[in-house]
Amino acid sequence: MISLPLLTDYDTYRAWRTDTSRWLPVARDIADNHGLPCDAPHVFSTGTNLVVGLGDDLILKLFPPFLRRQFVCERAALMELHGRLNITIPEIVAAGERDGWPYLVITRLPGVVGSEVWPSLPEVEKQRVLFEIGAVIAEVQLIPPGALLALEPRWDVYMQGQIAQCRARHERLGLPQKFLTGLDDLLRDAAELIPMHAAPVILTGEYIPENFLLARRGDGWHVAGLFDFGDLLTGWGEYDLLGPSAFMAAGHPRLVRSLFDGFGIARSEVTFAFKRRLMALLLLHRASDPLRHVCIPGWPGQANDLVELQELIWPD
């Protein structure tokens, strides 16, 4: 029987995973041990973890040892949110560990991954979908975090760490100097702009097209399901507006307004301070990479500093 290796870094893991013969037999064996069908497994090539479709109804997710926190977060979130949302999320069928690799078997949700549909939607449908995403974020954040509050890091500790390494990160990722120039001022403001000790809410950090499902109904496309809770934490709710702002609204006023309407942010609340806080959060996000994630074509040439950039991303 093939064993899974003890990998310790992402680059080694990414290279190793490309050869499915190294790990697909283990996935088959896990399925067999749980009495689950795995006659025609479907390997999902995208995503961080090893994900295999077991027929039409189930998904197996194998987490490399250095991403154990993602397993802990995903399992805890699915347990805490089960039966408490109007939107469909996966249910846990089985959980375990193989060679130090934790795994989950979860139900497979119907629908089309948002990233496959989003680019081709007309604006009126994009407005509807963004409104629904805003509403889903708000609904999730109304659920008391419960046991999820025990997940590390705490919001204030997480923010302090992100602030400390923010400038080095964005220098490494190539953020143009004209934006780096105002970064220190923004970071000094961040501790006051961002509530550090407010009552925390559930954050996925990744309301992006790759993590939700759409379904077509009589009047068009609607949000049908939500998955992938591996980066979950608890903290300030506006943090979860960043993904749909950067990846989907793309600086279009009506799309931004649809997202804010769904989330419950009135026009009067969209002040300079609000936008500056979102700008700070966007640069402090654990996956922050504006050059690759802000989906406004040619945006570095349309803004001269971070203040102009926030107005570009979140126009009135």
N, C-alpha and C positions, 0 to 999 in steps of 0.2 A: 504494500500500500504506500502510495506517495505521501510524503509529509510536507507540510508547509514550512518554509524557512523563517528564521527569526530576523526579519528585516528591520532596520533601525532608521532609515531615512527615505524620503520620498523619491529621490532620483533613482536609487537602487531598486526600489519597489516598482516604479513606473516602467523601468526597463524589463524587470522580471515578469511583470503581468502580461506583457505582449504575447508571450508564448502560453496559450491557454492549456497546452498539454501538461504544464507544470502544476496546474491547480484545478482544472475542470473535473478530473477524476475525484478530487476531494469533495467538490460540490455534489457530485453524484452520490458519493458515499454518505454525506450528511443527509441528503434527501432520503436515501434508502434507510438510514438508521431511524428516521422519523416516520417511515412508512409513507413517504410522499412520492408522487410520480416524477420521474426525471428522464423520460425516454427521449425527448427532443429539447434539451435545454437551449435557451437563447441567451447568449452573452451580450450584455450591454457594454459597449466600448467606452462610453462617456461616463463621467462621474469619477469620484475619488476612490471609492471602494470597489471591491469585486462584486458585481451584481449579475445574477443569473435568473432568468425567467424559468420557473418550473411549470411548464404548461401555460394555460391561459389564466390561471387563478392565483398563482403564488410567485413570490420573489424571494430569493435567497441573497442576503447581503453579508459578505465576509469583510471584516475590518482588520487591516494589518495591525500588529501589536502597538506600533507607535501612534495609531489613531484610535486607541481604546476609548478615549474621551468621547469620540463621536458615537461609538456604540452605546456608552452609558447615557449620553444625552438623548439619542434616538429612542432607546428603550424607555427611558423615564418619561419622555414627552408623549409617546404613543399611549403609555399607560395612564398618564395624567389627563390627557385630552380625550380619551376614548368615550364616545357617547355624549360628549358635551358640546359639540359643534354642529352647525347646520351643514357645513361642507364636509365631504367625505375625506377621511384620512385612512391610511392603512391600519389593519389590525394585526397584532402579534399572534402568530400561530405557534412558533417555537423559538427558543433561544438557547444558546450553548456556546461552547468553545472547542476549538480544534487546534492543537499544536500552538497554543498561545494566541490564536486568532479568534476573537469573539465573533459570533454571527447571530443574525436574526432571520427568521422566515416570516414574511408578512404577506398580507393579501395584496393582490395586484388590482389596481383601480382602473375602471374604464375611462376612456377619453384619449385625447391626443396631447402629447407634450406641448406646452405653450410655445416653445422655441420653434416648433415646426409650423405653427400657424401665424404667430404674431406678425412677422414681417409683411405678410400679404393681406392683412386685414385693412379694410377702409377705415378712415378716421373715426366715423361714427361708432363702429364696432370696437375700436381701440378705446374710445371713451367709455363705453359700457364695461368692457373688461377691466379697465383701470379703476372704475368706480367700485366694481365688485371686489377687486383685490384690496382696495382701501377698506371696504367693509369687512372682508375676511380678517385683515390685520386687526381691525378694531375688535372684532368678535373674539379672536384668540386672546387679545389683551384684556378682555373682560373676565376671562377665566382665572380664578385665584391660582397663583403659581404652585401653592402647596409644596410638595416634596421637591419641586424643581428649584426652590430657593437654596437648597443645599448644594447645588452644582457650583463648582468653582470655575472661574474666579467670580468674586462679588463685583458688582458694577463699578464701584468706586476704584477698586484695585485694578480692574481691567482698564478703565479709562486712564488711570495714572500711568500704567505701563504703556498704553498706546501713545499717550502724549510724550513720554520720555523717548520713544524710538521713532516718532513720526517723521521728523526732519531727515534722519538717516535713511529711512525707508524710501521717501519720495525722491531724495537725491539719487539713490540707487536705481529707482525705477525710471529716472529721466524726466521728472517734472520740470518744465522750463523754468529758467532762473527768475523770470518776471513773476511767477507764482510763488516760488520759494522765498522771494524777497519779503512778502507779506506774511509768510507762514509763522514766523516767531511771534508776531503780534497776535495772530489768531490763536496760537497755542497758549499764549498768556491769558487770553480772554476765555479760553475753553473751560477752565475750572469754574468760572462764574456763569458762563453761558449754559453749560450742561449741568442739569441737576444731578448731583452725585449721590444723594441720600433720599430721593423721593421714593415713594412706595413702588417697588419694582414690578414690572409686568413681564409676560412671556415674550421673548424675542427669538425669532428664528435666524435673523440676520441675512436671510436669503430668499426674499420674495421676488424671485427672478423667473423668467419664462421657463427655464430648465426644471423648475421645481413645482410647477403646478400643471394641472391637466385642464384642457378645454373640451367642451362638448357642443355640438351644433344642434340647436333647437329650431323651431319654426321661425323665430325672429332673428336668428343668427347665433354667433358663438357666445358661450357663457363659461365662467369658471366652474369646473366640475369637481376638482379634487386637489389636494395639497399633500406633498410628500417631501421627505428629506429633512429631518430635524437634527442632523448630526452636529450642527454648529450652534445649537440653542444655548442661550443664556438668559438671565433676567436683568432688567434695567429700565432705562428711559425709553418710552414707547416710540418716539420719533425716529429712533435708530432704524426701525424697520421700514421707514419710508424711503430709505436710500436706494435699495435695490430697484424698485419700480421707477424711481425718479431717474436714475442713471441709465438703466437698461431699456426702459420702455417709454417714459414720457418724453425724453430726449429734447427738452426745452420747448415743447409745443404748449402754449398757454392753455388750450382747452383740455389737453391730456393731463397736465399738471393739476388743473382745477378739478377734473374728474376724480383723480386719485385723492386729493384733499377732501372733496365732498364725501366720498365713500368712507374715508377715515373719520370725518366729522370735524374738519378744521374750517371755520368760517373765514370769509375773505378778510374780515377785520383783524383776524389773528395772524395773517401773513404779513408781518412787519419786517423791518430791516433786521432786528434782533433775532427773529425766528429764522430768517434765511441764513444769517451768519452762524447760528447754532447748527443748522443743517449742513452748512459748508464745513464747519469744524468736525461734525460727526462723519461726514463723507470721507474726509481725509484721515480720520482716526479709525474707520472701519477696519476690521482685521483683514479684509480682502481688498482694501483700497488700492486702486491703480487707475487714476483718472484717464491717463492716455489711452488705456485699452477698454475701460468700462463706461465712460461717459459717451453715450451713443448720439452725439451731436456732430455731424460731419464737419471737420475742420475747426472744431471749437477752440484750439489753442490760438488761432489767428483772429478769433472774434472777441477775445477778452484780453485786457492788458494787466489785470491783477485779480486777486481772489474776490474782491468785491464785485467786479464786473462779471466774474465767472458765476458767482451765486445768482446774480440777476439773469444770466443766460440759462442756467439750469432750472431755476424756479421763477419764471417771469410772472408778472401780475396778469 
